[in-house]
């Protein structure tokens, strides 16, 4: 995490030094002028994220039976393949590896063994993204994006016969999500740098219920769906 923050700060300083000359001058120097005319091109991304769950209940829980979900910062890395469909529209395939962690706290329990579940996840994500870019101004080009993804959770515990009674929190291995976000393309002399902020929202319930239908951990839960905020730094 610290390395990513340092990298972002260094890139920001470099961007200010390089792009400032090409935007706020009378005759800006245009970097990579024909880059976006390529039909197909590639890249990679790295970044960080915070995942949690959106929890819906069958009946409104009493104040002493609430579930607090706290997301922790994780790390992302992946590849990018781009197909240009139009001057302002791209189709992007961005398979990535995401490390995530959440802490679920059940307020009805007084001891940590029963009341706290550390839910770690290693996701392999397969998203198809449409990127809608604005008109390029100098070496800057803002954009919006949105798409759908299927995600495999390698740490789902879905095949385990144990459940929360044995301290095993289980979710389904495959989930589907939609993604929306925005970002900006910055054109340097030798590469294009594209930071973005994205929201990820699960489409289906992911929770695997405990064997006991009245389980205090899962009995009153109607659905649990992934929510996440991603900050990606993409290089082309």
Order of alpha helices (4+ residues) and beta strands (2+ residues): alpha-beta-beta-beta-beta-alpha-beta-beta-beta-beta-beta
